[in-house]
């Protein structure tokens, strides 16, 4: 029976500071690193040892993966980094404090930007302090100026179909270390969650979510490993 493990990166510095992060590369905090190690220790304790890993191009997800795998004794397994597993791009909101943004634009407008399915935030201005056009990891990639959750799903699902699904069907025990919104994309697809409901799904940091799947990769069961 195919099995997929999803882990949202441990707490990042901008999670702690309550700032919109998106594609900006922010490291995990000491707490975030501890969450990652605890996730790996839990995998080891439950005998749920990944054989192949996927992650984004962002430090917080990569470091979470490495810390978790090291704790599980699986740091050596094959690993695939793909920009399509990056967090949603928050456009012109990148770097802003969420509470201050709500004061400036109103809580209702910020809620729409954060939680609507298909309404993106204002686009990032070219030359912004958070412009990634010169970042070598994105060479040759058409970096978005902003993204809705719908946009994030549109890039994350092809990554799942092209890379992750074949690994699952080949019998690999797959772990994906990624971000709140790119993981929402996978959960929405695998669990058949509606557009309206997926925006309210909260995925906690550093908590492994396990999918037990049938041979056609339909969900048989989904659960938090800490609850087993």
Protein Blocks (a to p, Z undefined) as FASTA:
>chain_A
ZZdddddddddfklmnopafklaccdddfklmmmmmmmmmmmmmnopacfbdcddfbfkl
mmmmmmmmmmnopmmpccdddfklpccdehjmgopafklmmmmnopklmmmmmmmmklcc
ddddehiaklcklgmklgoiacdfbdcfklmmmmmmmmmmmmmmmmmmnopacdddddfk
lmmmmmmmmnopafklmmmpccdehiacdddddfkopafbdcdfklZZ
